[in-house]
Amino acid sequence: MIEVNVKEEEKTVEKINFPVLMRSINLNQIVLFTKDREGTCLKIGSSTLDIGQHSCDWASCYNNSIWEKYKGEITLKNK
């Protein structure tokens, strides 16, 4: 007789405090999220969006196959 024990890996969702800067893993785009799916593009990366473009329909910032927390620093200033 064989005994089989399978333990599934627990997936945890990291707590996100808004506002938060997130970087798109594939596009290298940076978005300042103010809600789960709402934010403003601060770096376009290889996307076709414009800097400053705001959307309420981003892929969820909790989706860790698309987004990761941005660890760098961004400075905003007028030209």
Phi and psi in degrees as a GROMACS rama.xvg file:
@    title "Ramachandran Plot"
@    xaxis  label "Phi"
@    yaxis  label "Psi"
@TYPE xy
-114.977  138.982  ILE-2
-107.986  126.854  GLU-3
-121.221  124.187  VAL-4
-120.282  124.256  ASN-5
-116.558  124.17  VAL-6
-115.079  114.803  LYS-7
-71.9051  143.936  GLU-8
-70.7317  130.21  GLU-9
-77.5191  128.584  GLU-10
-101.615  126.055  LYS-11
-114.272  145.554  THR-12
-100.762  122.914  VAL-13
-68.308  136.406  GLU-14
-66.9771  130.078  LYS-15
-114.232  125.558  ILE-16
-98.7187  123.794  ASN-17
-89.9537  148.157  PHE-18
-72.3759  153.687  PRO-19
-142.826  140.991  VAL-20
-90.9462  128.293  LEU-21
-126.718  145.362  MET-22
-112.981  131.448  ARG-23
-71.2167  125.777  SER-24
-63.9808  -41.9795  ILE-25
-84.5443  -35.8878  ASN-26
-100.975  -9.11275  LEU-27
57.8674  33.6436  ASN-28
-93.6971  144.257  GLN-29
-116.638  130.193  ILE-30
-126.218  135.475  VAL-31
-91.0998  104.318  LEU-32
-85.8777  134.593  PHE-33
-108.205  -16.5308  THR-34
-147.177  175.388  LYS-35
-47.821  -45.3505  ASP-36
-123.323  9.82924  ARG-37
-116.162  130.906  GLU-38
-174.993  -179.63  GLY-39
-125.381  133.107  THR-40
-72.7023  124.062  CYS-41
-107.747  -20.3453  LEU-42
-145.028  128.951  LYS-43
-80.838  -23.8251  ILE-44
57.074  -131.333  GLY-45
-102.903  20.3568  SER-46
-85.4136  175.025  SER-47
-101.453  8.30108  THR-48
-78.5473  169.091  LEU-49
-103.181  150.882  ASP-50
-61.5022  135.219  ILE-51
92.1759  -8.18285  GLY-52
-66.9629  127.601  GLN-53
-106.167  141.949  HIS-54
-143.685  148.314  SER-55
-104.433  11.1468  CYS-56
-132.117  34.643  ASP-57
-68.2949  159.903  TRP-58
-60.9778  145.17  ALA-59
-53.1838  133.567  SER-60
-67.9583  -11.6978  CYS-61
-82.1733  -9.01469  TYR-62
-79.2856  98.256  ASN-63
-78.0574  2.29705  ASN-64
-89.1697  -10.2359  SER-65
-113.093  -42.2491  ILE-66
-119.051  150.258  TRP-67
-137.362  151.988  GLU-68
-62.1201  135.753  LYS-69
-81.3212  126.354  TYR-70
-96.5879  -9.80041  LYS-71
-82.146  -161.225  GLY-72
-127.873  139.099  GLU-73
-125.168  131.981  ILE-74
-116.004  130.878  THR-75
-105.143  135.69  LEU-76
-154.642  154.711  LYS-77
-74.916  150.48  ASN-78
